[in-house]
Amino acid sequence: MNHPASLPVPYVAPPSKRSSENLYLGFQTTFCLIKSLQLLPDGNQQ
C-alpha cells in the first residue's frame, strides 16, 4: 500500500496543472500572434 507515486501525484498535480495552463495560455497567445502575422503576408500574396 506504500506507493510513493500515489502520494506525490495529487500533491504535485495542482502546481503542475497551473504551470501547464500558463504554458498553454502562453502558447495560444504566441500561436495567435504568429497566425495573425502570417495572415498579413498571406493576404498580400493572394
C-alpha positions in Angstrom: 0.0 0.0 0.0 3.1 2.2 0.2 3.1 3.6 -3.3 5.4 6.7 -3.4 4.0 7.7 -6.8 0.4 7.7 -5.3 1.3 10.4 -2.8 3.1 13.0 -4.9 0.7 12.8 -7.8 -2.2 14.6 -6.2 0.2 16.8 -4.3 2.1 17.8 -7.4 -0.9 17.9 -9.7 -2.2 21.4 -8.8 1.1 23.3 -9.4 2.0 21.3 -12.5 -1.5 21.9 -13.8 -1.1 25.6 -13.2 2.2 25.8 -14.9 0.9 23.7 -17.8 -2.1 26.0 -18.1 0.2 29.0 -18.1 2.3 27.4 -20.8 -0.8 26.5 -22.8 -2.1 30.1 -22.5 1.3 31.5 -23.5 1.5 29.0 -26.4 -2.0 30.0 -27.5 -1.1 33.7 -27.4 2.1 33.2 -29.3 0.3 31.0 -31.8 -2.4 33.6 -32.3 0.3 36.3 -32.8 2.2 34.2 -35.3 -1.0 33.3 -37.1 -2.1 36.9 -37.3 1.4 37.9 -38.5 1.3 35.1 -41.1 -2.1 36.2 -42.3 -0.8 39.6 -43.3 1.8 38.3 -45.9 -0.6 35.6 -47.0 -3.2 38.2 -47.7 -0.7 40.3 -49.6 0.5 37.4 -51.6 -3.0 36.3 -52.5 
